[in-house]
Amino acid sequence: MIKVLFVCLGNICRSPMADGVFQHKVNQAGLNKQIMVDSAGTGSWHVGESAHKGTLAVLKKHHIPYDGRARQFVRRDLSDFDYILAMDSSNLTTIQQVMRGESDGDVRLFLSYAKAKGIVDRETVP
């Protein structure tokens, strides 16, 4: 199984949005037995909270269900996930500090794939 983790600061806005949309696409493709999706935040102050009401409103507008709760990124995520995608450079730096050069997965900025393909001109999600 391929495991993908989206990471932002508080895990209530950007990473839950990416989590919800990606999970929706995985489900539409019939790949939910092959791909597992989650999200986390590098900060701890929103742990246990639902996603921001604005995030939930956008997801609902597009008929994308989401009921996740914020959790904090932990060192074990480095070995549990194949892809760890940070929403911005600050969170990537925090993840890299936790890594200390060790990770079983691919750790990079979320939009780096799209930038490499010429789809976007930035690597960070504001």
ABEGO torsion letter per residue (X at the ends): XBBBBBBBAAGABAAAAAAAAAAAAAAAAGAAAABBBBBBBABAAABGBBBBAAAAAAAAAAGBBBABBBBBBBAAAAAABABBBBABAAAAAAAAAAAGGBBABBBBBAAAAAAAAGABABABBX
